[in-house]
Amino acid sequence: MAVHYTIRDGVAVITLDNPPVNGLGHSTRFGIVEGIERARDDAGVGAVVLIGAGKAFSGGADITEFNTPKATQEPTLATVIKAVEGSDKPVVAAIHAIAMGGGLELALGAHYRVASRGAQIALPEVKLGLLPGAGGTQRLPRAVGVRTALNMIVSGTPVLSERLADTALFDEMAEGDLLDAAVRLATRVAASGGPHPKLRDREMDQTNADGLIQSARDGIAVSAKHFPAPHKCIDAIEKGVKEGFERGLAFERECFLFLVQTPESRALRHAFFSERAASKIADVPSNTPVRTIARIGVVGAGTMGGGIAMNFVNAGLPVVLLETNQDALDRGLATIRRHYEAQAKKGKLTPEQAGERMRLIQPTLDYADLAQADLIVEAVFEDLGVKEQVFRRLDEIARPGAILASNTSTLDLNKIAAFTRRPGDVVGMHFFSPANVMKLLEVVRGEQTAKDVLATVMQLAKKIRKTAVVSGVCDGFIGNRMIEQYLRQALFMLEEGALPAQIDRAIEAFGFAMGPFRMSDLAGNDIGWAIRKRRYVEQPDMRYSGVADKLCEMGRFGQKTGAGWYDYEAGSREAKPSQTVDDMIVAYSGERGVERRQIGDDEIVERLVLSLVNEGAKILEEGIAAKASDIDMVYLSGYGFPLWRGGPMFHADTLGLANVERAMRKYAQQPNGEAWQPAARVAELAASNGRFNH
Ligand SMILES: NC(=O)c1ccc[n+]([C@@H]2O[C@H](COP(=O)([O-])OP(=O)(O)OC[C@H]3O[C@@H](n4cnc5c(N)ncnc54)[C@H](O)[C@@H]3O)[C@@H](O)[C@H]2O)c1
């Protein structure tokens, strides 16, 4: 039963009990309406309390019902709220811990509200590209005022209950037991005989409403350029302010029905569900026991090791940080210290917190200090010989059951695992740079990686606030393997007629955070060079344009050398188009006998994005990624793919696979067309009118 009905001192207590957060699924909604009717018909009952069992009042819609008929089956939330608001006997909502989305809208339909301190109050629908669809945009402004309502609804950010204590949202803050307080309030208001207030009837404070609405619009002009929902949230609030509750409510409904169909909302919902889905691994049941991880070891205090160590200490986990020599160790620690000091200066940490984090790091040159670690992450030079030395040492000193992780970007994890006598304990943890900032963590599953090791690392990823996606073993894993094809196309297009600034501009206009050339200049062009040199030997039939090698031969490695695809003035990160580079590119085309042509922005975007899709499809065929949504998560959280497009595979679904395949076949006819043989999965889905994501 999702709802319980009991009587206490003449008050009907309707308890929502649908763990984990009392989602308003069909049976919960049904139970509430039933409870209200039962109270109505019971002469011994004078008032009603609505309360949540367990961890929340209510987190809102039941996400397990999303996209199922139950989500819209009567009684809908609007019907439930009507029943609550229309009850002759006063209804008191008793709120603790969480009142979000539909949960808060339900409470707004009650006549009175009492809250515990520390409850998170929010209407977060905007984060899914929607707006509150059950009166939230109309009742909340009447409860907390236009300014606060705009802030809450447009941002979706939770506010603590005590910060709203002096608004009409709460009649009382409960000091002791919440249910006691609610029953007392219910008894009192029942005795008063009414009338019982309804937020819909409450006069709204109109002071400076126009100004507030305009400044909300100004506030989102840039950030919500690609998102219709924040605009609709403001429109709906404005409608209610200017034309009253009923019109506002009707307009809110209209906006909801519009938004739910927008590609942006579909993409945001896809991202939301994909992140949850990524943490589930088909053959690793959710009840797989996890290993205790309390002490961490990190080997290598360079660019990655330092950032990786910070992730753990930020989550309160002590780290032993090992280097080969004192100089490298000192350098690594100094970088970490500078980071925390800068954070303290910016007010993001107190000086005490910064100090505490530094104290959680124990620097060492001695492997014996790693003997007690539960997880050791290796981040040494990308060289199999060096990795071998390190993993053989770790195998000698690590305690039985310790997890041994490698941060390798390109090396074969199975080979690394084979350097130990415990390959089941070895896993890849592929962080992205800067490791303390980037959300993405590719968890690389070796042939022998144990299920409980995977389950442990996935759980730990949550603790250090990473978006973890499992990848099988292959060169580049999911993300870098796909980006290689994207970069290849970018270089071909230079050779065929485009210039770096045009390509970057086109793909940034599509929504990427950074185009391929600005990105390469940031990462260092020598990294790609090293990869290509390896490719020329390993995969001689995978042709690359030589134009990037030319650039590297000129010593233009990117920002770190002050020159790359662009010019950089000393101390500046601003990319300025370079005449030298543009001349070099044109000359290169000439040398190769290529007649340069105008390449349109549409072609640029299509070739870059579809190159990701084609490689992604192969990654699915090979089982490197378990599902298309995992690939989308990698690109949304690690590669700056525009969130409102939902990731490359989702974007392909939106385009339609038949169109995707047709474009690939068209490019296959052009120069450099050999890269465009559509993956079998693309052809299959095109033929069956299928989708990557279901
Ligand atoms: N830089 C990136 O963007 C990035 C991203 C993801 C993964 N990675 C991977 O992370 C690893 C480290 O890369 P990085 O960029 O931090 O390199 P880096 O050169 O900045 O740091 C490597 C550190 O390891 C230390 N080291 C070398 N041999 C060691 C040993 N035997 N024992 C202990 N310490 C040793 C070095 O002194 C150096 O401080 C590589 O495997 C790389 O492929 C790098």
The ligand as a Tripos MOL2 file, in Angstrom:
@<TRIPOS>MOLECULE
LIG
   44    48     1     0     0
SMALL
NO_CHARGES

@<TRIPOS>ATOM
      1 N1         46.9140   14.3770  -18.9560 N.am      1 LIG1
      2 C1         45.7050   13.9660  -19.3190 C.2       1 LIG1
      3 O1         44.9030   14.7140  -19.8710 O.2       1 LIG1
      4 C2         45.2740   12.5620  -19.0160 C.ar      1 LIG1
      5 C3         43.9120   12.2460  -19.0280 C.ar      1 LIG1
      6 C4         43.4930   10.9680  -18.6850 C.ar      1 LIG1
      7 C5         44.4410   10.0170  -18.3640 C.ar      1 LIG1
      8 N2         45.7580   10.3210  -18.3840 N.ar      1 LIG1
      9 C6         46.7020    9.2550  -18.0110 C.3       1 LIG1
     10 O2         47.1460    9.5060  -16.6900 O.3       1 LIG1
     11 C7         48.4650    9.0130  -16.5420 C.3       1 LIG1
     12 C8         49.3410   10.1240  -16.0300 C.3       1 LIG1
     13 O3         49.3070   11.2040  -16.9210 O.3       1 LIG1
     14 P1         49.7290   12.6840  -16.4860 P.3       1 LIG1
     15 O4         49.2390   13.5770  -17.5430 O.co2     1 LIG1
     16 O5         49.3440   12.9310  -15.0890 O.co2     1 LIG1
     17 O6         51.3250   12.5940  -16.5700 O.3       1 LIG1
     18 P2         52.3980   13.4540  -15.8020 P.3       1 LIG1
     19 O7         53.6650   13.3020  -16.5540 O.co2     1 LIG1
     20 O8         51.8910   14.8180  -15.5020 O.co2     1 LIG1
     21 O9         52.5470   12.7290  -14.4050 O.3       1 LIG1
     22 C9         53.0850   11.4510  -14.2480 C.3       1 LIG1
     23 C10        53.7370   11.4020  -12.8820 C.3       1 LIG1
     24 O10        54.0690   10.0760  -12.5790 O.3       1 LIG1
     25 C11        55.3100   10.0700  -11.9130 C.3       1 LIG1
     26 N3         55.8970    8.7550  -12.0850 N.ar      1 LIG1
     27 C12        56.4920    8.2460  -13.1700 C.ar      1 LIG1
     28 N4         56.8980    6.9770  -12.9300 N.ar      1 LIG1
     29 C13        56.5420    6.6880  -11.6800 C.ar      1 LIG1
     30 C14        56.6990    5.5480  -10.8500 C.ar      1 LIG1
     31 N5         57.2840    4.4670  -11.3020 N.pl3     1 LIG1
     32 N6         56.2040    5.6150   -9.6070 N.ar      1 LIG1
     33 C15        55.6040    6.7180   -9.1640 C.ar      1 LIG1
     34 N7         55.4380    7.8270   -9.8860 N.ar      1 LIG1
     35 C16        55.9070    7.8140  -11.1350 C.ar      1 LIG1
     36 C17        56.1050   11.1680  -12.5430 C.3       1 LIG1
     37 O11        57.1380   11.6270  -11.6930 O.3       1 LIG1
     38 C18        55.0280   12.2150  -12.7930 C.3       1 LIG1
     39 O12        54.9310   13.1120  -11.7170 O.3       1 LIG1
     40 C19        48.8510    8.4570  -17.8920 C.3       1 LIG1
     41 O13        48.5870    7.0860  -17.8880 O.3       1 LIG1
     42 C20        47.9400    9.1840  -18.8410 C.3       1 LIG1
     43 O14        47.6920    8.4540  -20.0260 O.3       1 LIG1
     44 C21        46.1820   11.5750  -18.6830 C.ar      1 LIG1
@<TRIPOS>BOND
     1     1     2 1
     2     2     3 2
     3     2     4 1
     4     4     5 ar
     5     4    44 ar
     6     5     6 ar
     7     6     7 ar
     8     7     8 ar
     9     8     9 1
    10     8    44 ar
    11     9    10 1
    12     9    42 1
    13    10    11 1
    14    11    12 1
    15    11    40 1
    16    12    13 1
    17    13    14 1
    18    14    15 2
    19    14    16 1
    20    14    17 1
    21    17    18 1
    22    18    19 2
    23    18    20 1
    24    18    21 1
    25    21    22 1
    26    22    23 1
    27    23    24 1
    28    23    38 1
    29    24    25 1
    30    25    26 1
    31    25    36 1
    32    26    27 ar
    33    26    35 ar
    34    27    28 ar
    35    28    29 ar
    36    29    30 ar
    37    29    35 ar
    38    30    31 1
    39    30    32 ar
    40    32    33 ar
    41    33    34 ar
    42    34    35 ar
    43    36    37 1
    44    36    38 1
    45    38    39 1
    46    40    41 1
    47    40    42 1
    48    42    43 1
@<TRIPOS>SUBSTRUCTURE
     1 LIG1         1 GROUP 0 **** ****
